[in-house]
Amino acid sequence: MRRLPPRPLAALATAGLLASAVAGCGTESGAPGGLSASGATTGTIRAHKVMQLTRTHEETGMTLLEGPAFHPDGGLFVVDVTAPPGKPKVLRVDVRRKTVRPVHTDGRGAYTSAQFSPYDGRLYLTDYAHGEIVSLAPDGGDPRTFFAGEADGARMNPDDIAFDEEGHLYVSDSRGLSEGAAHGRVVRIDRGGGKATVLADGLAATNGISFDEAYRGLWISELTENRISYLRLGEGGEAASRHTAIRVDGGIAQTDSIAVDADGNLYQGLHGRPAIVVYDRHGERLATVEVPARAEGLDSATNVAITPGGTKAYMTVSGPGGGYLYTFDALGKGTRQSNGG
């Protein structure tokens, strides 16, 4: 979740979406065009507009797209974080036909991410405002509260989700964002929703979270420190070690969600600049994905999803000009971890 400006915060509070404590919140393969066969590059990848999905909401003063995730049937699901009650909060996009349709709305949720579970096939949403995780049937029906309450004595501000191969959830908890304090956490929730375990704390507004390509550890972005940490996991899913892996030179932009391709490359979304920064697993900066300069009114590229088994990538881009879907050729093929949070 990003640090939202005062007007949208007030509007969201009026709409009952955010708790008062919140102060922010293709299938082709082979080497993409302009890249070497190894995928190495230090240049710019130009993204191209696919379509506009949303417009600025009068009630909240903004729109903010997040959580692109591919369903096995090829549909791309996204959430609109600031959609008011009655407006679509979860959207399904047909990227080939360039069509979009609403699949879910409600009167209270502020959803910051979406992921499909490998265990039960349902769509899981993080409700940042209410500290809950909600699941839906793929058609948007049958809403259920999967998790609510506290983790280790404190309520969460859940932002993004990564599933392990057995369907257990690893959640970035952005506690402390409104206070500017390093109270962020990584919380593991078993796939039955009955047990929440804090794996890491003392993080600076935990935001993006994704497993590496081998499921040995988690990449975690810390929004207010513009850094990416690596949390190595043990065989039972427990935390084994943690270190700062990459320091992101974002300027006025901040680190948002993370996706990982089959080669282990990281796609780091930026809030405050419509761009994605790409790193390899060793922290080398490989490329920057840029939206054309002529695209006015766009100031964030929060997230990305890469087509499963292919290299066509889709990024969510938002700002005063509306919410858009842009596309580019990724450096590696898409996997489950290529759905960014």
N, C-alpha and C positions, 0 to 999 in steps of 0.2 A: 504494500500500500504506500502511496506517495504522500508527501507533505502537501495537503490541499490548501489552496488560498482561502482567505477569510470568507468571501461571499459564498462559495460552494459549501463550506463548512456550516455556515449559518443556515443555508437552505436545506442541507441534509438533516441538520438537527431539527429544523421545523418539520420536515417530512418524517421524522422519527427513524431515520436510517442509521445515524451514527450516535454512539454514546458520547456524552459531553466531554469525556476525557480524551477523545481522539482529536489530535491536532494535525494529522496528516495521514494521511495514509501512506501434379507433376510426378512424375514417376521416373523421369529420365535419370540415367546413371552416367558415370564417367566424370572426367575432370570438367568443372564448370568453366564457362567462357571466361577467358582472361587469366586463368590460373594454370600453373604447371601441373603435370600429371601427379606430382606428389601432393598437390594442394597448397604448397607453400606460396605465400605472397605477403607483401607488406603494403599493398596498395589499397585502392578504394573499389568497393563493389557497389554499383549503382542499383538501387531498388526501383521497381516500376509499380505504378498504381494499378491495383486490381479493381477496387470499387470502394465507394463510400458506404459505410454500414449504419452510422448514426449521426445525428446532429446535436448541437448543444441544447441541453434541456433547459427550458425557461425556469423550471422549479429549482434546479440546482446550480444553474449558471455554467455547466460544463458537461462534457461527456468524457469517459475514460475507459477505453477498451483494454481488456486483459485476458489472460488465460487461454490462448488458442490451443486447442487439443483436438486431435483427429480421432474420430470414431472408427472402428474397424471397417465400416461400410464406406468410408471416404469422406463423410461429412466433417466439416470443421466447426467446432463449437467455440464461441467466445462469450465473455461476460462484459457487461457495461456497469462498471463499479458505481457510478453516480446516477443510474437510472432511478427516477422516483417511482413511488407505488403506482401500479397500473401500466407502466411502460415496460417494454421487454428488458429483462435483466440477463437472460441467456438467449443467445442467437445461434442459429445454425446456418452456415454458409456452404453453398455449392460452388466451389471455386472454378469448376469447369463452365457451368452455366452462368456464373456471376449473379446468383440470386441469394437472397437472405430472407429468413423467416424467423419469427419469434417462437421460442419453445417453452419459456417459463417467465412468470413474473409473480410477485407477491407484495405484501404491504410493509415489509420491514427489513429484508436482507440487504446488506451492502457486500456483494460478492467480489472478491479480488482475484480468484483463480478458479480453474476448472481442470479436473483430471479424471480419466476413466480408470476404474479399478480393474486390475488383472484377475481379481478374485471373484467378483460378482458382476462385473460388466456395467455397474451403475456409474453415473456421473457425480463426482464429489466436488462440492463448492465450499470455499472458506468464507464464512460470514465474519468479516473483520470487526464490524460494529458490535456484534453480540457475542463474540468469542465462541462461535459454534461452527461445526462442520455439518453440512446438509448434503444428502444424496438424493438424486433423482433417477427415474427410469430414463433411458436414452431418448424417449419421446418428450421428456420434460414433465411427465406426470409422476404420481406416487411420491410426493416429497416426504422425506424422513429426516429427523434430526439424528445424525449419527453420533455426534459427540457434543456435549455441553458441560459446563462446570469448570473445575479447576485442575491444573496440573501442578503438582508439588505445592499446593496452597495458594496458587495465584491464577486468576483467569487469564486466558490467552487473548491476544490479538492475532489470530491466525491469518497468514498472508498467502503463502504458496504451499503446495503439496508435492512430494515425490513418493511414489509407491515402490516398494521392493518387489522382488519376483513372486513372493508369496501373498502380496496384497496388503501388507502392513504399511501404515502411513507414517511419513516423516514430514513434519510441519515446521515451517519457519514462523516463529512467534515474535512479532514485532513490538513486544512490550517496551515501554520507555521512549517511544518515538515522540510522543507529545511533550514529554518532559526534557527531551534531549539527553536522556540518561541511557547508559549501556546495560539495559535490563533484558535485551533480546535473548531468545532461547531457540533451541532445536528440540522438538518434542516428538517422541515416537508413540504412536497410538496403534494398538493391535487391531487387526482387521475386524474383530468383533466389536470394537468400540468400548470395551470395558476397562482397559488399562492404558493410562498415559504416563510415559516415563520421560523425564527431562534428561537429554543426552549432553547438552551444552548450554551454558548460560554466560552472562556477562558480554553478550554480543551487542553491537551498535545498530539497532533497528534492523534485525534480521529480515531479509526480503526474499531474494531468489534462492531456490534450493533444487538441486538435481543430483542424482547418482552419477558417478563416472561410468565409463562404458563397460567396466567389468563388475559393477556393483560392489566395489570394495570400499567405497567411501562417498562422501557427499561434498559437493561444491556449494558454498553458502555465500551469498553477497550480503554485505553490511552497508546499508544505504547511507548512513550519516558519517561513515569513515571512508567511503569509496574504496572498499577493499573486498577481495574474495578470499575466504578462508576454506581450508580443506579439513574435513572431519573424517578421519579413518575409522572404520567400524570393525568390530570383532565378528566372529562367526555367528554369535547370537544376536547381532544387531546392536550391541552395546558400543559405546564410544571407546576407542582405543587411544587416539591421540588427536590433537588439533593444532594447526599452525596457520599463520597468514601466508597465502600462496601467491596472490597477485595484488598489487596496488594499482588502481585504475586512475589514470590522469584524466579526470572527467571535466575539469574546469567547473563551470556552473552546474553541470549535469551530475546526477547521482546514480549509483548502481541499482538497477531494478531486478527483473527476473532473469533466470539462467536456463539455457537449454544446452544439451550435449549431443554431438553426433556420434556415429558409429566409430569414427577414428579418434574419439576422445577430445575433440575440439570444443571449446566453450563459446557460447554465444551470449554475451552479456548485454542485456537491454539497458537503455539509459532513459532516465526521467529528467527532462530539462533540455534535451537535444534529440531530434528525430534520427537516431542512429543506433546501430548495434556494433559492439566491438568484439572481435573474434580473437581468441587466444588458443594456443595448443596446451597440452597437459603440463608442459614445463614452464608455462607462464610467458612464452614468447608471443608477442602481438603479431597476428598474422594479417589481419585486414580490418577495415572499418566499412560497414554497410551504411550507405548514405541515401537519404531521400533527396530527390532533386531540389536544388535551391529555389526553383520557381514554385514549389509547393508551399504556399503561405498558410499561416494559421495552424501549423503543426509544431509541437514542441516536445513530444516524447515518443519514443519507440520502446514501449514497455516490455515486449515479449515476442517470442517467435516460436513457430512450429515447423518442422521439416517433414515433408511427405514420407511416410514409412517406406523404406526400401528405395527411395529416390532422393534427389538433391534439390527439388523445388521447395523453397522455404517461403513462409508467409509470416509477416510481422504486423503487429497491431500498432498503429500510429494514431495519436490523438492530439487535440489542442483546441483552441477557440474555433478553428475552421471545421471541426467535426471529428468523427472517428472513422478511420480508413484501414483497409487491408492493402499492404504492399507485398511484392514478391521479389525474390532474388535467388540466384543459384548458390546453394551452400557448398562448403568445402568438403563435406562428407555426407554419407547417406543418413537418412532419418531412422530412428529407433523409438521405442517408448520414451526414453529420456530426452528425445528431441521435441517433446511437447513441453514448453517452458513453464513449469509450475502450474 
